[in-house]
Amino acid sequence: MNDGASSKTQLDAMQYRLAVTHALRCMFGDIGAAMRVDLIAYEHAQSCGTLRVESRNLCRLWSAITMLAEFERLPCQFEVEAVHGALVCHAVDSREFMRTLAQMPA
């Protein structure tokens, strides 16, 4: 979450999850806020989280977090870095695998 200046406001995992729920509620009301979204990993230093959602709800979640501009009266921005069909694919990202493979000695 960026506070508009050069510094960042750090969120804890609970605030991050609340921001996601807030985005869903703003876009889709109480029905959207009731959507099952799991925060399965969170890195506090980067304010970066891994979310799990059913594939049928992916577009709704993506739309809601992309359109969120403010949380707790501070400017806010989510960036989607990767989307995978299964959690195991997240663990073995092909881009990271190819990068690692290219760095290996022959």
Secondary structure in CASP SS format (residue, H / E / C, confidence):
PFRMAT SS
TARGET T0000
AUTHOR 0000-0000-0000
METHOD secondary structure of the structure
MODEL  1
M C 1.00
N E 1.00
D C 1.00
G C 1.00
A C 1.00
S C 1.00
S C 1.00
K E 1.00
T C 1.00
Q C 1.00
L C 1.00
D C 1.00
A H 1.00
M H 1.00
Q H 1.00
Y H 1.00
R H 1.00
L H 1.00
A H 1.00
V H 1.00
T H 1.00
H H 1.00
A H 1.00
L H 1.00
R H 1.00
C H 1.00
M H 1.00
F H 1.00
G H 1.00
D H 1.00
I H 1.00
G H 1.00
A H 1.00
A C 1.00
M C 1.00
R C 1.00
V E 1.00
D E 1.00
L E 1.00
I E 1.00
A E 1.00
Y E 1.00
E E 1.00
H C 1.00
A C 1.00
Q C 1.00
S C 1.00
C E 1.00
G E 1.00
T E 1.00
L E 1.00
R E 1.00
V E 1.00
E C 1.00
S H 1.00
R H 1.00
N H 1.00
L H 1.00
C H 1.00
R H 1.00
L H 1.00
W H 1.00
S H 1.00
A H 1.00
I H 1.00
T H 1.00
M H 1.00
L C 1.00
A C 1.00
E E 1.00
F E 1.00
E C 1.00
R C 1.00
L E 1.00
P E 1.00
C C 1.00
Q C 1.00
F C 1.00
E C 1.00
V C 1.00
E C 1.00
A C 1.00
V C 1.00
H C 1.00
G C 1.00
A C 1.00
L H 1.00
V H 1.00
C H 1.00
H H 1.00
A H 1.00
V C 1.00
D C 1.00
S H 1.00
R H 1.00
E H 1.00
F H 1.00
M H 1.00
R H 1.00
T H 1.00
L H 1.00
A H 1.00
Q H 1.00
M C 1.00
P C 1.00
A C 1.00
END
